[in-house]
Amino acid sequence: MSRPVLAALARRLVRWYPRRWRERYAEEFLDVLDQHRVSVRTLADLAANAVAARLDPHHRGPLPPRLRTALMGVFGATTLAALLLLVYTVTFHEETEFGVTGAHDIAFSADGRLVATSSGASTVRLWDIGDPADPVCLSTVDAGNFVAVSADGRFIAALGKHVQLWDVRERDRPALAARFAEDGGAQDVAFSPDGRLLAMGYHDTVIFYDITDPYRPVQRTAFPAHPVAVPRQSFMNLTFSPDGRTLATSSHSAPLALWTVADPAHPAVVATLPVDAVEAEGTTFSPDGRTLVDVRQDGQVQVWDVADPARPALTSTLDAVAIKGGFTGGVAEGTAVAFTADGRTLVTVIGSEKATAWDVSQPGRMLHLTDETRIGAGPGRFKLSPDGRTVVSARHAADTIDAWTLR
């Protein structure tokens, strides 16, 4: 069943909820629902919860006995279906639609040796993949659902109810360096390449902290007096250019934008990239910072010349069909991209199981080089290392990972 059909059915299911519930919650709930990729599991959850709401005396008036009995039967059936789906989810290590379990995020140090994974239970794990065939879990902290690693691997930032900064120089004994008290709806965090700034994405703006002394961060950017209210589930992605002077931001509720951050007290958008009606899910810069690649929700990859960030120019496009080719496998969703260290090759990975190398040394041309596939990676989050040589997949509740070294 197609995603648009599932999304339409989900919105119809919301109409099943009691009138009192809809008057109070429906508008906000639909906004949240619009930010998610609706699946069959989503429909089952909505149906079970609709029946539960109908039976809740706070949301309804008296029900006729026969109708109440019928609803109780439906409630039992939908609850059983939801439990079976939960067992399936845990067994096959998939995250739920609304992020209750499963791997949420993966981040690398610049050398690709230290990996941080985070789960829906706010557990962050540090891994040493110096030997990709034998990843070693170094430590675990209760920190957040999304995570970033400083380029030198000395600190991690985790985003949960609050943003936390952890000192991980002693890998087996992480120490909390700072907790940022503001709960203003941060959607992503990122370290500048030199490790002196921590960027936080807030709705339609970016806030910077000077973390030269990580134990005493100093706020450099003022919070907006009237922030744009958007659903917190519209996660923003932040990516610094290699020189740290430009920041790319993308989200499900705002265009892909390039910011000048030379003055962290006054970050400003210098260009907005037209990504049509399909939002960018992630971005990466080439090692020289002159090229930006974005991956759209539909799997299309776009390559931009950003030598002048104020005048970006689209140079190449790869649609999902070209990336996937004849490959029909892949249990994980999404596409990951990274440049090799020399910046001449772009690596795309789809479904965590097919990797393709593309020659991007000639502006405006992307030449297919090689394909490589694996099987049995299993569902979960996956990400390419900064040098495009290793694919890391996080499974279960992010408590196991595997690393795939590309040839």
C-alpha positions as CSV (number, residue, x, y, z in Angstrom):
1,M,0.0,0.0,0.0
2,S,1.4,3.4,-1.0
3,R,2.5,6.0,1.6
4,P,-0.1,8.6,0.4
5,V,-2.9,6.0,0.9
6,L,-1.7,5.1,4.4
7,A,-1.5,8.7,5.3
8,A,-5.0,9.4,4.1
9,L,-6.3,6.3,6.1
10,A,-4.5,7.6,9.2
11,R,-6.2,10.9,9.0
12,R,-9.6,9.2,8.6
13,L,-8.8,7.1,11.7
14,V,-8.4,10.3,13.8
15,R,-12.1,11.0,13.0
16,W,-13.0,7.9,15.0
17,Y,-11.9,9.5,18.2
18,P,-14.6,11.0,20.4
19,R,-15.7,14.5,19.7
20,R,-14.4,15.8,23.0
21,W,-11.0,14.3,22.3
22,R,-10.9,15.8,18.8
23,E,-11.9,19.2,20.0
24,R,-9.0,19.2,22.4
25,Y,-6.2,17.3,20.7
26,A,-7.0,16.7,17.0
27,E,-5.3,19.8,15.5
28,E,-2.0,19.2,17.3
29,F,-2.2,15.5,16.7
30,L,-2.6,15.8,13.0
31,D,0.3,18.2,12.8
32,V,2.5,15.6,14.5
33,L,1.1,12.8,12.2
34,D,2.0,14.8,9.1
35,Q,5.7,14.7,10.1
36,H,5.9,10.9,10.1
37,R,6.1,8.2,7.5
38,V,2.8,6.4,8.1
39,S,2.9,2.6,8.1
40,V,0.5,-0.2,8.8
41,R,1.8,-0.2,12.4
42,T,0.7,3.4,12.7
43,L,-2.8,2.5,11.5
44,A,-3.0,-0.3,14.1
45,D,-1.9,2.0,16.9
46,L,-4.4,4.6,15.9
47,A,-7.3,2.1,15.7
48,A,-6.5,0.7,19.2
49,N,-6.2,4.1,20.7
50,A,-9.4,5.3,19.1
51,V,-11.3,2.4,20.7
52,A,-9.6,3.1,24.0
53,A,-10.6,6.8,23.8
54,R,-14.2,5.8,23.0
55,L,-14.2,3.7,26.2
56,D,-12.7,6.5,28.3
57,P,-15.4,8.2,30.4
58,H,-13.5,11.5,30.2
59,H,-14.0,11.7,26.4
60,R,-17.5,10.4,26.0
61,G,-21.0,10.4,27.3
62,P,-22.9,7.2,28.3
63,L,-22.9,4.4,25.8
64,P,-25.6,1.8,25.1
65,P,-24.7,-1.6,26.6
66,R,-24.6,-3.3,23.2
67,L,-22.3,-0.7,21.7
68,R,-20.1,-0.8,24.8
69,T,-19.8,-4.6,24.5
70,A,-19.0,-4.4,20.8
71,L,-16.3,-1.7,21.4
72,M,-14.8,-3.9,24.2
73,G,-14.5,-6.7,21.6
74,V,-12.9,-4.4,19.1
75,F,-10.6,-3.1,21.8
76,G,-9.4,-6.6,22.7
77,A,-8.8,-7.5,19.1
78,T,-6.9,-4.3,18.3
79,T,-4.9,-4.5,21.5
80,L,-3.9,-8.1,20.6
81,A,-2.8,-6.9,17.1
82,A,-0.8,-4.0,18.7
83,L,0.9,-6.5,21.0
84,L,1.8,-8.8,18.2
85,L,3.2,-5.9,16.2
86,L,5.3,-4.9,19.3
87,V,6.7,-8.4,19.5
88,Y,7.5,-8.3,15.8
89,T,9.2,-4.9,16.3
90,V,11.4,-6.0,19.2
91,T,12.2,-9.4,17.5
92,F,13.3,-7.9,14.3
93,H,15.0,-4.9,15.9
94,E,13.0,-2.2,14.2
95,E,12.1,1.1,15.8
96,T,8.5,2.0,16.1
97,E,6.9,4.6,14.0
98,F,7.0,7.2,16.8
99,G,10.4,6.3,18.1
100,V,9.6,4.4,21.2
101,T,12.2,1.7,20.7
102,G,15.1,1.1,18.3
103,A,18.1,2.9,17.2
104,H,17.6,6.7,16.7
105,D,20.9,8.1,15.7
106,I,24.5,7.3,14.8
107,A,27.5,9.8,14.9
108,F,31.2,9.4,14.2
109,S,34.4,11.2,15.2
110,A,36.3,12.7,12.3
111,D,38.7,9.7,12.1
112,G,35.7,7.3,12.0
113,R,37.0,5.3,14.9
114,L,34.7,6.4,17.6
115,V,31.0,5.8,17.1
116,A,28.1,6.9,19.3
117,T,24.7,5.4,19.0
118,S,21.4,6.4,20.7
119,S,18.2,4.7,21.3
120,G,14.6,5.6,21.9
121,A,15.2,4.9,25.6
122,S,17.7,7.8,25.7
123,T,20.6,5.4,26.0
124,V,23.8,6.5,24.3
125,R,26.6,4.0,23.7
126,L,30.2,4.6,22.7
127,W,31.9,2.1,20.4
128,D,35.4,1.6,19.2
129,I,35.4,0.4,15.6
130,G,39.2,0.4,15.1
131,D,38.6,-3.2,14.1
132,P,35.3,-3.0,12.1
133,A,34.9,-6.7,12.3
134,D,34.8,-6.5,16.1
135,P,33.1,-3.4,17.4
136,V,33.7,-2.9,21.1
137,C,31.2,-1.1,23.4
138,L,33.2,1.2,25.6
139,S,30.5,2.7,27.8
140,T,26.9,3.6,28.2
141,V,25.2,6.8,29.5
142,D,21.6,7.9,29.9
143,A,21.8,11.1,27.8
144,G,19.3,11.4,24.9
145,N,17.8,10.2,21.7
146,F,20.1,12.1,19.3
147,V,23.8,12.5,19.5
148,A,26.8,14.3,18.0
149,V,30.5,13.6,18.4
150,S,33.2,16.3,18.3
151,A,35.7,15.9,15.5
152,D,38.5,14.9,17.9
153,G,36.3,12.4,19.7
154,R,36.8,14.1,23.1
155,F,33.2,15.2,23.7
156,I,29.6,14.1,22.7
157,A,26.5,16.2,22.8
158,A,23.2,14.4,23.4
159,L,19.7,15.7,22.8
160,G,16.9,14.5,25.0
161,K,14.6,16.6,27.2
162,H,17.7,18.9,27.5
163,V,21.0,19.1,25.6
164,Q,23.8,17.6,27.6
165,L,27.6,17.8,26.9
166,W,29.7,14.8,28.0
167,D,33.4,14.5,28.4
168,V,34.4,11.1,26.9
169,R,38.2,11.4,27.0
170,E,38.1,8.5,29.4
171,R,36.0,6.2,27.2
172,D,35.0,3.9,30.0
173,R,34.0,6.7,32.4
174,P,32.1,9.5,30.6
175,A,31.6,12.6,32.7
176,L,28.8,15.2,32.4
177,A,30.4,18.5,31.5
178,A,27.4,20.7,31.1
179,R,23.6,20.5,31.0
180,F,21.8,23.2,29.0
181,A,18.7,24.1,31.1
182,E,16.6,25.6,28.3
183,D,14.0,23.3,27.0
184,G,13.1,25.3,24.0
185,G,12.5,22.5,21.6
186,A,16.0,21.8,20.3
187,Q,15.9,19.6,17.3
188,D,19.5,18.8,16.5
189,V,23.0,19.5,17.8
190,A,26.3,19.7,16.0
191,F,30.0,20.6,16.8
192,S,31.9,23.0,14.8
193,P,35.0,21.3,13.1
194,D,37.4,23.0,15.6
195,G,35.2,21.9,18.5
196,R,34.8,25.5,19.9
197,L,31.2,25.9,19.1
198,L,28.1,23.8,19.7
199,A,25.2,24.5,17.4
200,M,21.6,23.8,18.3
201,G,18.7,23.9,15.9
202,Y,15.6,25.6,17.3
203,H,12.6,25.6,14.9
204,D,13.6,28.2,12.4
205,T,16.8,29.4,13.9
206,V,20.2,28.3,15.2
207,I,21.7,29.0,18.6
208,F,25.4,28.8,19.3
209,Y,27.3,28.2,22.5
210,D,31.0,28.8,22.9
211,I,32.4,25.6,24.5
212,T,36.1,26.5,24.5
213,D,35.7,25.6,28.2
214,P,33.2,22.7,27.9
215,Y,32.5,22.8,31.6
216,R,31.5,26.5,31.4
217,P,29.7,27.0,28.0
218,V,28.8,30.6,27.1
219,Q,25.7,31.3,25.0
220,R,26.7,33.4,22.0
221,T,23.3,33.7,20.2
222,A,20.2,35.1,21.7
223,F,17.0,33.1,21.6
224,P,14.4,34.7,19.3
225,A,11.7,36.7,21.1
226,H,9.0,35.1,19.0
227,P,10.1,31.7,17.7
228,V,8.1,30.1,14.9
229,A,6.0,27.4,16.5
230,V,6.4,24.1,14.6
231,P,5.9,20.5,15.7
232,R,8.9,19.2,17.6
233,Q,8.9,16.1,15.5
234,S,10.0,18.2,12.5
235,F,13.7,17.4,13.3
236,M,16.3,19.7,12.0
237,N,19.6,18.4,10.6
238,L,22.7,20.5,11.1
239,T,25.9,20.1,9.0
240,F,29.0,22.4,9.3
241,S,31.2,23.1,6.3
242,P,34.9,21.9,6.9
243,D,36.1,25.5,7.6
244,G,33.2,26.0,10.1
245,R,32.1,29.2,8.5
246,T,28.9,27.8,6.9
247,L,26.1,25.7,8.4
248,A,23.6,23.8,6.3
249,T,20.2,23.2,7.9
250,S,17.3,21.1,6.7
251,S,14.1,19.8,8.3
252,H,10.6,18.6,7.4
253,S,9.1,22.0,8.0
254,A,11.6,24.4,6.5
255,P,13.6,24.7,3.3
256,L,17.3,23.6,3.1
257,A,19.2,26.7,4.0
258,L,22.9,27.9,4.2
259,W,23.9,30.1,7.1
260,T,26.9,32.2,7.6
261,V,28.2,31.6,11.1
262,A,31.5,33.5,11.1
263,D,29.9,35.7,13.8
264,P,28.1,33.1,16.1
265,A,26.2,36.0,17.8
266,H,24.5,36.8,14.6
267,P,24.0,33.8,12.3
268,A,22.2,34.6,9.1
269,V,20.7,32.7,6.2
270,V,22.6,33.6,3.0
271,A,20.8,31.2,0.6
272,T,17.8,28.9,0.5
273,L,18.2,25.9,-1.8
274,P,15.1,25.0,-3.9
275,V,14.5,21.3,-3.1
276,D,11.0,21.3,-4.7
277,A,8.2,19.8,-2.7
278,V,10.3,17.0,-1.2
279,E,12.3,18.0,1.9
280,A,15.9,17.2,2.4
281,E,16.6,14.6,5.0
282,G,20.3,15.1,5.4
283,T,23.3,17.0,4.0
284,T,27.1,16.5,3.7
285,F,29.9,18.8,2.5
286,S,32.9,17.7,0.4
287,P,36.3,17.9,2.1
288,D,37.1,21.2,0.5
289,G,33.7,22.7,1.4
290,R,32.9,23.7,-2.2
291,T,30.3,21.0,-2.8
292,L,27.1,20.2,-0.8
293,V,25.1,17.0,-1.3
294,D,21.6,16.6,0.0
295,V,19.5,13.5,0.2
296,R,15.7,14.0,-0.2
297,Q,12.9,12.1,1.4
298,D,12.2,10.3,-1.9
299,G,15.8,9.0,-2.1
300,Q,17.0,11.5,-4.7
301,V,20.5,12.9,-4.3
302,Q,21.3,16.4,-5.4
303,V,24.8,17.9,-5.8
304,W,25.3,21.6,-5.3
305,D,28.2,24.0,-6.0
306,V,28.5,26.1,-2.9
307,A,31.9,27.7,-3.5
308,D,30.0,30.9,-3.0
309,P,27.4,29.9,-0.3
310,A,25.3,32.9,-1.2
311,R,24.9,31.6,-4.8
312,P,24.5,27.8,-4.7
313,A,24.1,26.1,-8.1
314,L,22.6,22.7,-8.7
315,T,25.2,20.7,-10.7
316,S,24.0,17.1,-10.7
317,T,21.0,14.9,-9.7
318,L,20.7,11.2,-9.0
319,D,17.2,9.8,-8.6
320,A,16.5,6.9,-6.3
321,V,16.1,4.5,-9.3
322,A,19.6,5.3,-10.5
323,I,21.0,4.8,-7.0
324,K,19.2,1.5,-6.5
325,G,19.6,0.1,-9.9
326,G,18.4,-3.5,-10.1
327,F,18.8,-3.9,-6.4
328,T,15.6,-5.2,-4.8
329,G,16.8,-6.0,-1.3
330,G,17.3,-3.8,1.7
331,V,15.2,-4.0,4.9
332,A,16.3,-0.7,6.3
333,E,15.0,2.6,4.9
334,G,16.9,5.6,3.7
335,T,20.0,6.6,1.8
336,A,23.3,7.6,3.2
337,V,26.0,9.6,1.4
338,A,29.7,10.6,2.1
339,F,32.7,11.8,0.2
340,T,36.0,9.9,0.1
341,A,38.9,11.8,1.7
342,D,40.1,13.2,-1.6
343,G,36.7,14.5,-2.5
344,R,36.7,13.0,-5.9
345,T,34.3,10.1,-5.1
346,L,30.8,10.2,-3.7
347,V,29.6,7.0,-2.0
348,T,25.8,6.3,-1.7
349,V,24.4,3.5,0.4
350,I,20.7,2.5,0.1
351,G,18.9,0.2,2.5
352,S,22.2,-0.5,4.4
353,E,22.9,-3.2,1.8
354,K,24.0,-1.6,-1.5
355,A,26.9,0.8,-1.8
356,T,27.8,2.6,-5.0
357,A,30.8,4.8,-5.8
358,W,30.4,7.8,-8.1
359,D,33.1,9.8,-9.7
360,V,32.3,13.5,-9.0
361,S,35.6,15.0,-10.0
362,Q,34.1,16.7,-13.1
363,P,31.5,19.4,-12.3
364,G,28.1,18.5,-13.7
365,R,28.9,14.8,-14.3
366,M,28.5,11.9,-12.0
367,L,30.1,8.7,-13.4
368,H,29.2,5.3,-12.0
369,L,32.2,3.5,-10.8
370,T,31.5,0.4,-8.7
371,D,28.7,-1.4,-6.8
372,E,28.9,-3.5,-3.7
373,T,26.2,-5.4,-1.9
374,R,25.8,-7.4,1.3
375,I,22.9,-9.4,2.8
376,G,21.7,-9.9,6.3
377,A,22.4,-6.4,7.6
378,G,19.0,-6.3,9.3
379,P,16.7,-3.3,9.9
380,G,17.8,-0.3,11.9
381,R,19.6,3.0,11.5
382,F,22.7,3.1,9.3
383,K,25.3,5.8,8.5
384,L,28.5,6.2,6.5
385,S,31.7,7.1,8.1
386,P,33.1,10.6,7.3
387,D,35.6,9.1,4.8
388,G,32.9,7.0,3.1
389,R,34.7,3.7,3.8
390,T,32.6,2.1,6.5
391,V,28.8,1.6,6.9
392,V,27.7,1.2,10.6
393,S,24.3,-0.2,11.3
394,A,22.7,0.1,14.8
395,R,20.1,-2.5,15.7
396,H,18.0,-3.7,18.7
397,A,17.7,-0.8,21.0
398,A,21.0,0.4,19.6
399,D,22.7,-2.1,21.9
400,T,24.4,-3.9,19.0
401,I,26.1,-2.6,15.9
402,D,27.8,-4.0,12.8
403,A,30.3,-2.4,10.6
404,W,30.7,-3.0,6.9
405,T,34.0,-2.0,5.4
406,L,33.7,-1.0,1.7
407,R,36.3,-2.0,-0.8
